[in-house]
Amino acid sequence: MDERRSRPRLSVHLDAVWDGGEERHSARVTDLSEGGCYLDTVGEVMAGEIVAFRVLLPDDDWLYLEGEVRHHHHGRGFGVQFVDLNEEQTENLLRLLKIAHEAGPEATAISADLVED
């Protein structure tokens, strides 16, 4: 796959939930940038679909986000590009990225496996 991302991304392990149809699915955010993220999950989506999801922050609060599905892997997960972030969402996302970046690969605040790509 060629690299189409315009922003640096971090490998993270953040719990999340997303709504698909009439079901709520658990997920794990494993790749995060200012522009989007990847959700490991077994739920099914279609490219172009707008998905609403919440990410559990290190302070046990939730960050609500929406993203357009850009690619998906049947039964494994999907990548989204964030859409319509308001100022508060953007600030929380940037704060989360800063925490993850500063924590480095030995971090436990977000993930023991946190590394920058």
Beta strands, then each sheet from edge to edge (+ up, - down):
strand 1: 9-20
strand 2: 23-33
strand 3: 36-40
strand 4: 50-56
strand 5: 62-73
strand 6: 77-82
strand 7: 115-116
sheet 1: 7+ 1- 2+ 3- 6+ 5- 4+
end
